[in-house]
Amino acid sequence: ARALDSRKWAYQPKMDGAYATVPTDAYGAITSAVSRTGREWGLGDLELVRTLPNAILCCEIERHTEAAEAARRARGFELLHIFDAIALAGRDLTA
């Protein structure tokens, strides 16, 4: 990926985890986390997170790999790596 022309291409490095679409409420609280296949992830530590309000975020949730579980145990909490948005402040960005 590093050899690609950065004026034409962008990429997101793969972290240790799984893709999740994450909507937030008016206060920035995460209301759910949904996999690519539509499966609901349990929120776990994410219930405590506040981020951008009225958004739909594309994330990698730190779960379901040995490395992710080891990192979570060592750190004491999991991370949510936000790399894109479908909506911000209630405004659809898909167009």
Backbone bond lengths (Angstrom), bond angles and torsions (degrees), N, CA, C in turn:
res aa  C-N    CA-C-N  psi(-1)  N-CA   C-N-CA  omega(-1)  CA-C   N-CA-C  phi
1 A - - - 1.444 - - 1.528 111.26 -
2 R 1.318 117.47 -34.98 1.463 120.05 -178.57 1.530 112.77 -64.92
3 A 1.321 117.64 -21.39 1.460 121.36 179.97 1.531 112.33 -80.26
4 L 1.332 118.36 -11.48 1.460 121.75 -179.56 1.523 110.82 -71.87
5 D 1.318 116.68 151.43 1.458 123.32 177.83 1.535 108.43 -68.05
6 S 1.331 117.92 111.81 1.462 121.97 -175.49 1.526 112.79 -68.45
7 R 1.335 118.30 -11.47 1.464 120.62 174.85 1.528 110.72 -79.62
8 K 1.324 117.19 -16.32 1.463 121.26 -178.44 1.526 113.23 -114.51
9 W 1.320 117.31 -23.18 1.460 121.06 -172.74 1.524 110.99 -130.59
10 A 1.304 115.21 146.41 1.458 122.31 171.22 1.520 106.75 -130.86
11 Y 1.300 117.63 151.78 1.459 120.26 178.45 1.517 109.64 -144.30
12 Q 1.295 114.92 156.07 1.452 122.71 177.27 1.516 108.10 -110.73
13 P 1.331 117.42 118.57 1.469 118.22 177.48 1.527 110.53 -60.00
14 K 1.297 117.15 142.32 1.465 122.02 178.67 1.511 108.70 -77.41
15 M 1.322 115.93 123.97 1.449 122.11 174.31 1.532 105.61 -93.29
16 D 1.302 117.37 -174.86 1.458 119.90 176.23 1.512 109.79 -95.09
17 G 1.316 116.01 100.19 1.442 119.31 179.78 1.506 111.75 173.99
18 A 1.334 115.43 -153.54 1.455 121.97 -175.99 1.526 109.41 -136.57
19 Y 1.337 116.63 149.78 1.456 122.60 179.68 1.524 110.60 -65.16
20 A 1.335 115.73 143.11 1.462 121.00 174.81 1.517 109.74 -148.45
21 T 1.330 116.59 137.45 1.452 122.53 168.20 1.522 105.95 -93.91
22 V 1.334 116.13 128.14 1.461 121.15 -170.55 1.534 110.18 -126.61
23 P 1.337 118.36 104.67 1.458 120.79 173.95 1.531 111.11 -83.35
24 T 1.330 115.80 151.24 1.460 121.02 177.59 1.524 110.09 -125.04
25 D 1.325 115.44 158.34 1.459 120.17 179.20 1.535 110.26 -92.40
26 A 1.324 116.80 -171.72 1.463 122.30 -177.09 1.528 112.94 -62.73
27 Y 1.337 117.23 -18.73 1.457 121.39 -179.97 1.530 112.53 -101.33
28 G 1.328 117.07 1.81 1.459 120.80 -179.38 1.517 113.45 86.15
29 A 1.328 117.64 5.59 1.472 120.66 177.63 1.521 109.39 -75.03
30 I 1.303 116.73 138.27 1.458 121.89 177.87 1.517 108.46 -73.83
31 T 1.327 115.97 124.84 1.461 120.12 -176.78 1.520 112.89 -94.86
32 S 1.335 117.35 -24.40 1.462 121.61 176.72 1.521 108.28 -167.11
33 A 1.300 115.57 170.33 1.467 122.67 173.63 1.521 105.36 -140.04
34 V 1.339 116.35 123.31 1.455 121.81 -172.43 1.523 109.74 -123.06
35 S 1.330 116.44 133.11 1.462 121.60 -179.92 1.525 111.02 -74.12
36 R 1.335 116.91 172.20 1.478 121.69 177.07 1.532 111.37 -57.73
37 T 1.323 116.52 -31.67 1.459 120.62 -177.84 1.527 112.85 -88.71
38 G 1.337 117.20 2.63 1.456 121.07 178.52 1.510 114.66 91.46
39 R 1.318 117.62 3.68 1.469 121.25 179.51 1.527 109.86 -77.31
40 E 1.321 116.54 133.49 1.468 121.83 177.18 1.529 109.97 -75.10
41 W 1.313 116.35 128.71 1.459 121.45 170.85 1.522 106.89 -87.59
42 G 1.303 118.58 145.02 1.459 120.66 169.93 1.525 108.29 -67.27
43 L 1.318 117.98 146.10 1.459 119.57 -176.39 1.526 113.35 -76.04
44 G 1.309 118.47 -35.62 1.465 120.13 179.54 1.521 111.64 50.80
45 D 1.333 116.99 -126.96 1.465 122.50 -179.41 1.527 112.83 -59.88
46 L 1.311 117.27 -23.38 1.464 120.84 -175.37 1.523 112.76 -68.26
47 E 1.330 117.86 -15.91 1.467 120.58 176.32 1.527 111.10 -61.10
48 L 1.321 117.45 -23.72 1.464 121.93 -177.60 1.524 113.04 -89.62
49 V 1.326 117.57 -10.62 1.465 121.89 -173.68 1.527 110.98 -81.62
50 R 1.332 115.76 139.08 1.464 122.19 170.08 1.516 106.21 -123.74
51 T 1.326 116.13 132.37 1.458 121.75 -177.73 1.525 108.55 -139.97
52 L 1.289 118.78 -147.06 1.459 122.86 -177.26 1.525 111.01 -65.44
53 P 1.335 118.46 131.36 1.470 120.50 -179.87 1.521 112.39 -75.37
54 N 1.331 114.87 151.59 1.475 122.76 176.51 1.525 112.14 47.21
55 A 1.317 115.67 52.41 1.459 121.39 -177.65 1.527 110.01 -125.59
56 I 1.315 114.92 161.17 1.464 121.88 166.95 1.515 105.31 -125.16
57 L 1.314 115.69 113.04 1.460 122.39 -172.83 1.520 111.40 -106.54
58 C 1.315 115.77 144.92 1.468 122.31 174.38 1.520 106.50 -100.58
59 C 1.315 116.05 123.38 1.458 120.34 -169.99 1.521 111.61 -138.06
60 E 1.303 113.68 166.38 1.456 121.06 165.35 1.519 105.54 -115.34
61 I 1.309 115.42 119.52 1.461 121.44 -178.75 1.521 107.60 -93.88
62 E 1.302 116.32 134.48 1.464 122.00 -174.43 1.532 109.89 -79.00
63 R 1.344 114.68 85.36 1.468 121.09 -177.60 1.517 110.84 -154.02
64 H 1.303 114.65 163.71 1.465 124.73 166.77 1.524 116.19 66.20
65 T 1.315 117.38 20.08 1.459 120.15 167.12 1.519 106.53 -132.26
66 E 1.317 116.63 156.07 1.462 119.64 179.04 1.518 111.14 -60.63
67 A 1.334 117.02 -41.81 1.467 120.65 -179.30 1.527 111.29 -64.87
68 A 1.339 117.14 -40.28 1.463 120.52 179.03 1.527 110.68 -64.88
69 E 1.312 116.69 -43.64 1.466 120.03 179.40 1.533 111.23 -64.77
70 A 1.328 117.74 -39.75 1.471 121.22 178.04 1.527 110.48 -64.78
71 A 1.327 117.03 -42.34 1.470 120.80 178.94 1.520 110.78 -63.88
72 R 1.324 116.36 -43.22 1.466 120.41 179.02 1.522 111.54 -61.79
73 R 1.328 115.93 -44.51 1.470 119.44 178.91 1.524 110.98 -62.81
74 A 1.321 117.46 -43.45 1.467 121.32 -178.02 1.534 111.41 -67.00
75 R 1.322 116.42 -38.90 1.462 122.20 -176.94 1.519 111.77 -82.61
76 G 1.333 115.95 -33.06 1.457 120.98 -177.83 1.521 113.50 98.12
77 F 1.311 117.92 -3.40 1.466 122.34 177.76 1.523 108.14 -160.13
78 E 1.335 115.86 160.96 1.462 120.14 179.55 1.521 110.20 -94.24
79 L 1.325 115.48 160.24 1.460 121.19 177.49 1.516 110.37 -107.92
80 L 1.310 114.93 154.06 1.451 123.65 173.81 1.522 105.60 -121.41
81 H 1.322 117.19 113.69 1.465 122.25 -178.50 1.526 108.05 -94.08
82 I 1.333 116.95 108.30 1.466 122.06 -178.89 1.521 107.98 -88.41
83 F 1.340 117.09 126.47 1.460 119.11 -179.06 1.518 114.33 -127.17
84 D 1.326 119.32 -6.23 1.455 120.89 178.19 1.528 108.46 -163.34
85 A 1.336 115.87 171.25 1.459 120.65 177.71 1.515 109.97 -139.19
86 I 1.320 115.43 139.02 1.457 122.74 174.82 1.528 109.10 -91.70
87 A 1.335 116.31 -31.19 1.465 121.92 178.08 1.529 108.31 -147.81
88 L 1.328 115.26 145.51 1.465 122.24 174.63 1.516 108.33 -135.47
89 A 1.325 116.42 135.14 1.468 122.52 -179.26 1.529 110.72 50.82
90 G 1.337 115.98 36.20 1.452 121.71 178.87 1.514 114.75 78.33
91 R 1.326 117.94 0.04 1.474 122.48 -178.90 1.525 110.31 -94.99
92 D 1.316 116.71 123.33 1.471 122.78 179.58 1.528 109.65 -68.94
93 L 1.323 117.09 128.03 1.457 122.17 -178.20 1.523 112.65 -107.82
94 T 1.318 118.05 6.31 1.462 119.89 -173.80 1.521 113.70 -70.30
95 A 1.322 118.24 -21.87 1.472 120.03 178.66 1.515 109.46 -73.34
